[in-house]
Amino acid sequence: MPARLVAANPALAPLFAAIGFAIAGSGWFAYNILKNDPHVVLNKKGEQDPWNTVRQDQNIKLYTPNRSFWTERTGLPDPRAAFLAAEHKVEDVAHKAKDKVKEIKERGVGNRP
C-alpha cells in the first residue's frame, strides 16, 4: 500500500523516509534506555539497586560532550562511604534508644495503674 502511494506521488517519499527514520530511532532509543540505564530495573532476580554500583568514572549518559570529565574522576574515593557511615551511626543510636525504652518498660517506670 505505501509503495503504491509513493509510486503515484513521488513527493511523499521524503515524508515516508522521515517517519521511518523516526520510528527506527525511537525504537533504538527505547532499547538503549532499557538495556543501559541503571535507573530501569528489568532483572527481577539480579541486582535490585543497580544505581548503587555505578562507579565515579563510569559514564551512563547517552551523549557526553565533555569526555575528559569522566577520565578526571578515575581514582576518586566513593562519596557514598560518608553517607553509609552516618547511616550506621543512626542505626546504632536507634538500637540504643529501643533498648533504653525496653529497659524502662521492664522496670515499670511511668506505668499508670
N, C-alpha and C positions, 0 to 999 in steps of 0.2 A: 504494500500500500504506500509507504513513504517513498519507495523508489519510483513508483509511477508518478507520484505527486511532484517529486523533484525533476523527473524527466519532462513532465508537462510544463513546469515552472522553474527553470534553472536559477532564478533569483532566490529561491528558497534554500539552496544548497548551503550558504553560509549560516543560515539560521539553524538548520539541522546539525551542522558541524559544531556550532557553538553550544547547542543544547546537549549534544552527545558528549562533548568535552566536559561540560559542567557536571553531567551525571557521572561520568567516569572519575572526575576529580573529587566529587563529593563522596563517592564510594571508597576511593583510596584514602581520603582524609579520615573517614569513619573507621576504616580498618586500622589505620595508623594510630588513632587515639585509643582504640580498644586494645591493641597489642602493646603499645609502648608507654602509655600514660600511667604513672604509678597511682593516680587517684581513682582509676577504674579497676575494680576487682571482679574478675570473671572466674577466677580459680577458687572454688569454694573449699578445696582440700589443702591447698598450699598456704603460703604466707597471707594472712588476712590484713596485715598492715604494710603493704609494700612501700609506702611513702616513708617509712622509718628506716628503710635500707638504702636510701639514696645517699651517695657519698657527697662530700663537699665539692669535689671536682667533676661530678657527673652532670652532664648536660641533658635535660629531659625535654628541652624546647624543640619545637618543630623547625624554627628558624632562629639563628643567633647571629646577628651582625658582628658582635664583639666576642670572637672566639678566645682571645687572649685572657678574658676574664676567668674562664674556666681553668685554663692552664696555670694561672697565677694562684689558684686556690688549692693546688696539689700540696699535700703535706700539712694543711691546717688542722688544728685539733677540732674534734666534733663538738659543736656548741650545745648539743643535746645533753652532754655529760653533766653540765651545771644544773640543768632542769631536773635530770634524773636524781642527782644527789639531793636536791632540795625536796623532791617528791618523797624520797626515802625518809628524810628527816621529818616531814609532815606525818608520814605513816607511823613513825616511831612515837611522836607526840600523841597521835590519836590513840595508839595502843596503851600508852601510859595513862591517858585520860580515862579510857574504858576500864582499865584495871583499878584506877582510883575510885570510879563510880561504883564498881562492883564491890570493892572493899567497904565503902561507906554503906552500901545497901546491906552487906553481910553484918556489919556492926549494928545496924538498926538505927543509925543516927538520922534524924529528920523524919522518921516514920510517924504518921499520925494514927491514933487508935481508931 
